């Protein structure tokens, strides 16, 4: 599979009674999606989903809400599938959901010739691509931008830079 530009994510905490705080990590080389609260938020780094999602936008995700084709989702890659210097999660639009029998983390049967895939797309540059379900730890549905009344607090330097770029764009 050719290398693709992805919307990289940096964790951030948010202060709200309704939204749990994702655990902070000094360097997000690995994010264990099973340790995230049911509802959490992250800051987007990258432009692959512009104009819909911009660099520095704060997005909310829920790992209990079912997703379907057409939804924005966050895909958590297995650590061994993350390229050096890349973050382990990407946000994409789901074109084709995984087969209904796939539960994450998914492991292919060693004697199977059929592999479970999902198809995702990005807008900038426009393209779609297949991702083997066995390469992913989890897929969570994006609920949209974090409401303006919730305060986003970046927990990494990269997240802080992305938020500053977003503020400058809006000014």
C-alpha positions in Angstrom: 0.0 0.0 0.0 1.5 3.4 -0.9 2.3 5.9 1.9 -0.7 8.2 2.5 -0.9 11.5 4.2 -3.2 11.1 7.2 -4.9 13.3 9.7 -2.6 12.7 12.7 -4.0 13.1 16.1 -2.6 14.4 19.4 -4.4 13.7 22.6 -5.9 16.5 24.6 -7.9 16.8 27.8 -11.1 18.6 28.1 -12.9 20.0 31.1 -16.5 19.0 31.3 -18.8 17.1 33.5 -20.2 15.2 30.5 -16.9 14.3 28.7 -14.3 12.0 30.3 -10.7 13.0 29.9 -8.5 10.8 27.8 -5.4 9.7 29.7 -2.4 12.0 29.0 0.7 10.6 27.3 4.0 12.5 27.0 4.6 11.0 23.5 1.8 9.4 21.7 3.8 6.6 20.2 1.1 4.2 21.3 -2.5 4.8 22.3 -4.3 1.8 23.7 -7.9 2.4 22.7 -9.1 -0.1 25.3 -7.9 2.3 28.0 -9.7 5.4 26.7 -13.1 6.3 28.3 -16.2 5.6 26.3 -16.4 9.2 25.1 -13.2 11.2 24.6 -11.7 13.9 22.4 -8.6 14.5 20.3 -7.0 17.3 18.3 -6.6 16.8 14.6 -3.2 17.4 13.0 -3.2 17.4 9.3 -5.2 18.6 6.3 -6.4 15.4 4.6 -10.1 16.0 5.6 -10.2 19.7 4.7 -12.5 21.5 4.1 -14.8 19.5 6.5 -12.2 18.9 9.3 -9.4 21.4 9.7 -5.9 21.1 11.2 -6.3 21.9 15.0 -10.0 21.0 15.2 -11.1 19.3 18.4 -13.2 16.2 17.7 -15.3 14.0 20.0 -15.3 10.3 19.6 -17.4 7.5 21.2 -16.4 3.9 21.2 -19.9 2.6 22.2 -21.8 4.2 19.3 -22.1 2.0 16.2 -20.6 3.4 13.0 -21.6 2.9 9.4 -20.5 3.8 5.9 -20.4 7.6 5.5 -19.4 8.3 9.2 -16.1 9.9 10.2 -14.2 7.4 12.4 -10.9 7.2 14.1 -8.8 4.2 13.2 -6.3 3.0 15.8 -3.4 1.1 14.2 -1.6 -1.8 15.8 1.8 -0.6 17.1 3.7 -2.7 14.6 1.8 -1.1 11.7 2.8 2.5 12.8 5.6 4.0 10.7 8.4 5.8 12.7 7.5 9.4 13.3 3.7 8.8 12.7 1.0 8.9 15.3 -1.0 5.7 15.8 -4.5 7.0 15.0 -6.0 8.5 11.9 -9.4 10.1 11.2 -11.1 9.2 7.9 -14.5 8.9 6.4 -15.7 5.3 6.3 -16.7 4.2 2.8 -17.2 0.5 3.6 -17.5 -0.7 7.2 -15.8 -3.9 8.3 -17.9 -7.1 8.0 -20.4 -7.4 10.8 -18.6 -10.5 12.3 -15.3 -8.5 12.8 -14.6 -7.5 16.5 -11.6 -5.4 17.3 -8.8 -6.1 17.8 -9.3 -8.6 14.9 -7.1 -11.6 14.2 -7.4 -13.4 10.9 -7.8 -17.1 10.9 -4.4 -18.5 9.8 -5.9 -20.9 7.2 -8.2 -18.3 5.6 -7.7 -17.0 2.1 -10.3 -14.2 2.8 -9.3 -11.2 4.8 -11.6 -8.7 6.4 -11.1 -5.1 5.1 -12.6 -1.7 5.6 -12.5 1.1 3.0 -11.8 4.7 4.1 -11.4 8.0 2.2 -9.8 11.3 2.6 -10.5 14.6 0.8 -7.1 16.3 0.5 -5.6 14.8 -1.6 -8.8 12.9 -2.7 -8.4 9.2 -2.4 -9.7 6.0 -0.9 -7.9 3.0 0.3 -8.5 -0.5 1.9 -7.2 -1.2 5.4 -7.0 -4.8 6.6 -9.0 -5.2 9.8 -6.1 -7.2 11.3 -3.9 -4.0 11.1 -6.3 -2.2 13.5 -6.9 -2.2 17.2 -10.2 -0.3 17.2 -12.5 1.8 15.1 -14.6 4.5 17.0 -17.2 6.9 15.7 -16.6 10.6 15.5 -19.4 12.6 17.0 -18.2 15.9 15.5 -16.5 18.9 16.9 -16.2 19.5 20.6 -18.8 22.1 21.6 -17.4 25.6 22.0 -18.4 25.7 25.7 -15.9 22.9 26.5 -12.3 23.9 27.1 -9.7 21.9 25.1 -6.4 21.5 26.9 -3.6 20.0 24.8 -1.3 17.5 26.6 1.4 17.4 23.9 3.5 20.1 22.2 2.2 19.0 18.8 -1.4 19.4 19.9 -0.7 22.9 21.3 0.9 23.9 17.9 -2.2 22.5 16.0 -4.5 24.4 18.3 -2.5 27.6 17.8 -2.7 27.2 14.0 -6.5 26.7 14.2 -6.8 29.9 16.3 -4.7 31.9 13.8 -6.9 30.7 10.9 -10.1 31.7 12.7 -8.7 35.2 13.6 
